[in-house]
Amino acid sequence: MLRRRTLSLFVAVWSLASVLSAESVTFELDPAATFITFTFGATLHSVSGALQARRGTVKIDTDTGAASGWIVMDAASALTGVSRRDRKMHEKILESRRFPDIIFDVQHVGGKINRAGRSELRLQGVLDFHGDRRNIELPVVATTQGDRVTAMGSLLVPYVQWGLKDPSFFLLRVEKEVRVTVKAVGRLQ
């Protein structure tokens, strides 16, 4: 009798474990295939640039949307193509030696994750940028083909409100928000 209960309990636990593991997916970022660009307006021109992703892994419970993991970006890799402006950006605004990483701590994924084709999602979490942590939501459109996922999204970052210096001076006026666009590529595991 005890042996039968033990076997039944083992089968029940194994079945539950199988169901639970089927309810989560892990997204592993491919930094080399991921592109992060930024743009903002300034007097008589606009500025565009890019920075690189370092790494990223996010585990998602597909039933509840609960998520855990990080996308880490390299602040020191940010470039606009003008060396003098880039030097000033790193020394006085981003302070990339002091704050080398920009980290998106993903905590929730809203929307239905489709295992094939298109998914419209909302990544919610905390952005750790320049020593300040703020809640953000990044709307993305993800396309899944096999285990490969490509996600596109953008958001406005009010960098002056986040404690970064305003680079405006004399007649040069710079917008107080930066539009960040992300094309993230990775694999589902």
C-alpha positions in Angstrom: 0.0 0.0 0.0 2.8 2.4 0.9 4.6 1.5 -2.3 1.5 2.3 -4.3 1.1 5.7 -2.6 4.8 6.5 -3.2 4.5 5.6 -6.8 1.3 7.7 -7.2 3.0 10.6 -5.5 6.1 10.3 -7.7 3.9 10.2 -10.9 1.9 13.2 -9.7 5.0 15.3 -8.9 6.6 14.3 -12.2 3.5 15.3 -14.1 3.3 18.6 -12.3 7.0 19.3 -13.0 6.4 18.6 -16.7 3.4 21.0 -16.8 5.3 23.7 -14.9 8.3 23.5 -17.2 6.1 23.7 -20.3 4.7 27.1 -19.0 8.0 29.0 -19.2 10.4 30.0 -21.9 13.9 31.5 -21.7 15.0 34.2 -24.2 18.8 34.3 -24.7 20.0 37.5 -26.4 22.5 37.4 -29.3 24.5 40.6 -28.6 26.2 40.5 -32.0 22.9 40.6 -33.8 21.2 43.1 -31.5 21.1 46.8 -32.5 20.3 49.7 -30.1 20.1 53.2 -31.7 19.2 56.6 -30.2 18.3 59.9 -31.7 17.4 63.4 -30.4 16.9 66.8 -31.9 19.2 69.8 -31.5 19.3 73.3 -32.9 19.2 73.1 -36.7 20.1 69.3 -36.7 19.4 66.0 -35.1 21.9 63.6 -33.5 21.8 59.8 -34.1 24.0 57.1 -32.5 24.2 53.5 -31.5 25.4 51.4 -28.6 26.0 47.7 -28.1 24.3 45.0 -26.0 26.6 43.0 -23.7 24.4 40.1 -22.8 20.8 39.2 -21.8 18.7 36.3 -20.5 15.1 36.6 -19.6 12.9 33.8 -18.3 9.2 34.2 -18.8 6.2 32.4 -17.3 3.9 32.3 -20.4 0.8 31.8 -18.3 1.2 34.7 -15.8 3.7 37.0 -17.7 6.0 37.0 -14.7 9.6 37.4 -15.9 13.1 37.5 -14.5 16.3 38.4 -16.1 18.3 41.3 -17.5 19.3 42.9 -20.8 22.7 44.6 -20.3 23.9 47.4 -22.6 27.4 48.9 -22.8 27.3 52.6 -22.1 30.9 53.1 -23.2 30.1 51.8 -26.7 27.7 54.7 -27.4 28.9 56.6 -30.5 27.4 59.3 -32.6 30.1 59.5 -35.2 31.6 62.9 -34.1 34.6 62.2 -31.9 34.5 65.5 -30.0 30.8 65.1 -29.2 31.3 61.5 -28.3 34.1 62.4 -25.9 32.0 65.0 -24.2 29.0 62.6 -24.1 31.0 60.0 -22.3 32.9 62.4 -19.9 30.1 64.8 -18.9 26.7 63.3 -19.7 26.8 59.5 -19.7 29.8 59.4 -17.3 30.4 55.9 -18.8 33.5 55.2 -16.8 31.5 55.6 -13.6 28.3 54.0 -15.0 29.5 51.4 -17.6 26.3 49.4 -17.8 22.7 50.2 -18.6 20.6 47.4 -17.3 17.0 46.6 -18.1 15.7 44.3 -15.3 12.7 42.7 -17.0 10.0 41.8 -14.5 6.8 41.2 -16.5 5.8 40.5 -20.1 2.3 41.6 -21.1 0.5 40.1 -24.1 0.3 36.7 -25.6 3.6 35.1 -26.6 3.1 33.1 -29.8 5.6 30.3 -30.4 5.5 31.0 -34.2 4.8 34.3 -36.0 4.1 37.7 -34.6 3.5 38.7 -30.9 2.7 42.2 -29.6 4.2 42.4 -26.2 4.9 44.9 -23.4 8.2 44.4 -21.5 7.8 45.9 -18.0 10.6 46.4 -15.6 13.2 48.7 -14.1 15.8 50.5 -16.2 19.1 51.1 -14.3 20.6 54.0 -16.1 23.3 56.4 -14.8 22.8 55.3 -11.2 19.0 55.9 -11.3 16.4 53.1 -11.4 13.1 53.8 -13.0 10.1 51.7 -14.0 9.6 51.5 -17.7 7.5 49.8 -20.3 8.9 48.8 -23.7 6.3 47.9 -26.3 7.7 45.4 -28.8 6.6 43.4 -31.8 8.4 40.0 -31.7 8.6 37.6 -34.6 9.4 34.0 -33.8 10.7 31.5 -36.5 11.7 28.2 -35.0 13.7 29.1 -31.9 14.9 32.5 -33.3 13.2 35.6 -32.1 13.5 39.2 -33.5 11.9 41.9 -31.4 11.5 45.6 -32.3 10.6 48.4 -29.9 11.2 52.0 -29.0 10.7 54.3 -26.0 11.5 57.9 -25.0 14.1 58.4 -22.2 13.8 61.7 -20.4 17.5 61.8 -19.6 17.5 65.2 -17.9 14.8 64.1 -15.4 17.0 61.0 -14.7 19.9 63.2 -13.5 22.0 63.4 -16.7 23.4 66.8 -17.7 21.7 68.9 -20.3 24.3 69.4 -23.1 22.6 72.6 -24.3 24.8 75.7 -24.2 24.6 79.2 -25.6 22.6 79.0 -28.9 22.7 75.2 -29.1 19.6 73.7 -27.7 19.2 70.0 -27.3 15.9 68.1 -26.7 15.4 66.7 -23.2 14.3 63.3 -24.4 16.2 60.6 -26.4 14.3 58.2 -28.6 15.8 54.7 -28.1 15.0 52.0 -30.7 15.9 48.4 -30.0 16.2 45.5 -32.5 16.9 42.5 -30.2 17.7 39.1 -31.7 18.0 35.9 -29.7 16.8 32.4 -29.2 14.1 30.7 -27.1 15.3 27.9 -25.0 
